[in-house]
Amino acid sequence: MGSPKAPVNAWYWCSDLEGPLSVSAQGTGTTRRSVDPELRAQADYADGAWSLVIRRRLTSSGDANVNLSPGMKGKVGFAIWQGGNQERGGLKAVTLEWERLEIEA
């Protein structure tokens, strides 16, 4: 859930939504969902599978966003809900460990 010194920012997409949402937190009980006009999503459904790309500029004017910069190293995780498997809330597929995120300089 992050902390004031280490905020987290997640991008949430669902085929039922107009566009992706930005979810941010700076500690327990601080989670906020918001529409971020800087987020863009492109999704395609073919042969029974989704392909999704969500993008935004490295730096963002949104106060809830974590800014990125060339040469930065961090961590990233992924979660996927598949409604056909009755997944919802905490029931989902997740990365079990943080994945390294390195922004090329």
N, C-alpha and C positions, 0 to 999 in steps of 0.2 A: 504493500500500500504506500510505499515511499515515506518520505519525511520532509520537513521544511528545507533541509539542506540537500536532500536527494529526491526531488519530485519524480513521479513516474507519469508517463503519457502513453495511453493505448489508443489505437485506432480500431473502431468497431464498424463492421459492415454486415449488412443482412440484405438478402435479395428483396425484402419487402420495404426497404427504406429508400428514400430519394437519393441519398448519398451517405458517405461514411460519417460517423460521429467521432468526436474527440472525447476521450475519457481521461481524466487526470485525478491525481491524488497526491497529497503531501502528508500522509499519515492516516491512521485509522479514523474512519468517520468523515473523511474530507472528500470522498469520491464525488466528482461532478461530471455530468455528461453535457456536451454542448455541440451545436452545429458549428463546424469550423469551415468557413468559406474557402480556406486555402487547401483543404484536403480534396483530392480528386480520386475517384475510383473508376476502374474499367474492369468489368466482369463479363465473362463469356461462359455459357453453359453448353457443352457439346459432349456427345457420347456418354452421358450419365455423370459427368464431372464438371466442377467449376474451376475456372482459372480466374484469379483475381490479382490486380495490381492496385495498390493504394500509394499515392504519392503526395508530396508537398515540398516546398522549399526547405533547405536545411535550417534556415532561421525563420522564425515565425513571429508575427506581431501579436498572436494570441497569448494572453498572460498565462494560460493553462498549459501551454506547450513546452516541451523540453527542446531547447535549441541544440542543433548539431553543428559541427564545424569540420572542415578538412583536417585530417590527421587525428581526429578524436577517436578514442577507443572507449567502448562501453559494452553493455550487455543487452540482449534482446531475447524475448521469449514469445511463443506462439500458442494460441488456443483456438480450437476449431470445434464448433457445435454442429452436429448433423441431426437435424430434426427427424429424419426418417429412422434414426436409431433411438428416438425418444430422449435425445440429449437436450438438457436445459439447465440453467443455473450453474451449479457446480459440476454437473455431469457433462464432461467434454474431454476431448483429446488435447493434451498439453505437452509441451517440451518439458522433460523432467529436470533438465539442467539449463542454466543460462547458456545461450549461444553467444560467442564473441561477435561484437559489432565493431568494425573498423571502417571509418569513413576515409576513402582515399584522398590523399593530399593533392 
